[in-house]
Amino acid sequence: MSIRKRTWVTGGQQKTAWVLVYSNGNGKRKQETFTTKREAERRWIEVSAELRRGSHVSLTDSLTVAEAGDLWIERAISEELERSTYEEYRRVLRLHIVPLIGSVKLAKLTRAIVEDFRDQLLSELSPKNATRVFSYFKIIMKLADDKELVATNVAEKVKLVTSKRHRHRPEFFQMDEVSAALAASVELGPEFRAFAHLFWLHGLRSSEGRGLTWEAINLEKGTVTISQRADRWRTIGPPKSETSFRTIPLTPSCLDAVALLKSEANPRPKDFVFPDKEGRPMTYFQQISQLYDPVMFKAGLTKEVGGVTKHLRSLHATRHTTASIWIEMGFSAKRVQKLVGHSSIQITFDLYGHLFDLKESAADMMRSVDDWVLENRPSDDNCPSDEDDAPDRD
């Protein structure tokens, strides 16, 4: 391994560079060029340590961050993740990672470069989106480390911490808004009525509603079973997680609504409850424009955004509203978790913990303890005497 000074003339001016020449682990001759001798010497130390560890990757052989990102997408596809998942990965890579750091070679990445990337994300994106993008970048770096494409994972110890005040609570409909939506759905017709009752009162995810078939609704038992969903490309697959497989009891009003729709539609068991005109699952945009928007506009649940009238809240807010109603009715956290299909009770508490707190304050809880003890306190005749409490002297 050696460092050589190289001098040449171009355009009438003399240029100088420092060239590090060495043999990699396979005996191949490599060279890297630097503008200063100090940079070359620093790289010499790094390469020497990497060669000793057997983890060296030369700059010429090193992939860029963008190329490592492509490997990440390929792995997601090979692991048969849902299309919506790896398409989201691809979108984040294209829009946020490649423009800022994609051309940098993995071998030239330093902790300082990674920290600058993190700071740029925080300056350009919301805290939530910055956190998501940076977490994807760290997954890419972990993959590169696993494949021995980097000598050291310089992103491993770089953190992105945001203030808790940036964490938004879920969006809920007020009870008068729920009543308005349900009333509007009745006026619009059986399909809208069934849709509104299933979403506002039973907590279905958008994809679960699109994949719902009539064989999943048991009118005799009064239940709906969630066993599949339809993604944005109409592909039918299993629910979001293992715990998303669930059976939800139907309210009497919802049971009436779906029974009326079924009597009019006269469907086969495997027909979709909310199909498009060709009998296929609706796309997300069809679901919004053909079912959700009409209910929201009919109920007057709209707002003006940039001169355009839009619905007041997102469709996903109906799911949060369902959970809030169940909590208000006294359902336990575990029951809410099971009915909405969360993968863990921690997710339920993260989303709705403040609602459980509001349901009964600590002062009210302690007052009820006091009341119960006082109301059920044993009479003096049944209370043990001091002698009864004294130790035996025999």
Residue, then its C-alpha position, 0 to 999 in steps of 0.5 A: m500500500s502506498i500514497r503517490k503524488r501525481t502532478w499534471v498540466t491541463g489548460g495551462q495550469q498545473k494540477t496536483a492529486w494524491v493517489l492511494v494504491y493498494s491490493n484488495g483482499n482478492g489481490k486486485r490492484k486498486q487506487e483512489t484519488f484525493t485532493t490532499k495528502r491528509e485525505a489520502e492518509r486518512r483513507w489509508i488508515e481506514v482501508s488498512a483496518e478494513l482489510r484486516r477485518g476482511s470487510h473492505v469495499s473499494l470505492t470503485d466496487s461500492l454501490t450507491v445508496a440508490e442501487a442499495g435501495d433497488l436491492w431493498i425493493e427486490r428483497a421486498i418483492s422476493e419475500e412476497l410482501e404486499r404490492s402496496t407495501y413495496e410500491e410505497y417503498r419505491r415511492v419513498l426511495r424515488l421522492h425522498i432518498v434518491p434526490l438527497i443522498g442516492s448518488v453517494k457511494l456506500a463506501k464514502l458514507t460517513r456519519a456526518i453525511v447521514e446526519d446531514f441527510r437526517d437534518q434535511l428530511l426534518s427541514e423539508l418534511s413533517p416530523k412524521n414523514a421525516t421519521r418514516v423516510f429515515s427509518y426506510f433509509k436505515i433499513i437499506m443500510k442494514l441490508a447493505d451491512d448484512k450483504e457486506l456491501v459496507a465496512t461499517n453501518v454508519a447510520e446505525k447509531v444516528k437517531l431521529v427524535t421528534s417532540k411528542r407534541h408533533r404526534h397527532r391524535p387520531e381523527f374522530f367524528q363527533m356524535d352529531e356528525v355520526s348521526a347525520a351520516l347515518a341519517a343521510s345514508v338512509e335517504l341515499g339507499p340500502e347500499f349507502r345505509a349498509f356501508a355507513h353502518l359497517f364503517w361508522l359502527h363496526g370499525l372496518r378498514s377501507s380494504e376490508g370493506r372492499g374485500l367483503t363478500w356476502e358469505a362473511i355476513n351471517l344474518e342468523k348469528g348477526t355477525v360479520t367475519i373479516s377474513q380477507r381484504a382487497d388492495r388498491w389493485r383489486t387483488i384479494g389477500p389476507p387481512k393486514s395481520e393475523t389479529s385482523f382475522r376477527t368476527i364482529p357482532l353487528t348492531p341491530s340497526c346494521l343487521d337491518a341495513v345489510a339484510l335489506l341490501k341483501s334482499e334487494a341485491n339477491p347475491r351469491p355467497k362469494d359476491f362482494v357486498f360493495p362491488d363495482k359495475e362489473g362485480r369486482p372489488m371497488t378501488y379505493f377511489q371508487q369507494i370514496s367517490q361512489l360511497y363515502d363522498p355521497v354520504m358526507f355531502k348529503a350529511g353536510l359534513t364538508k369543508e372548503v379547502g383552496g376553494v374546493t369542497k371536500h369531505l370533513r374527515s377521512l374515511h379512516a376516521t370512521r374506524h377511530t370513531t368506532a373505537s371511541i364509541w366502544i370505549e365510551m360504552g365501557f368496552s375494555a381495552k382488550r375487547v377494543q383491540k380484538l374487535v378492531g383487529h390491532s396486532s397488540i394492545q399497545i397499539t390500542f393504548d397508543l391510539y386511544g389511551h387518552l380516551f380510556d383516561l377520559k372515560e373515568s378520571a383517577a379522582d373518580m376511580m378513587r372516589s368509587v373505591d372509597d364509596w365501595v369500601l364505606e358502603n360495604r364496611p363490616s359492622d362492628d360486631n363482625c370486626p376482629s378485636d384486638e385480642d383476636d389480632a394478638p399472637d398466641r401465647d400458649 
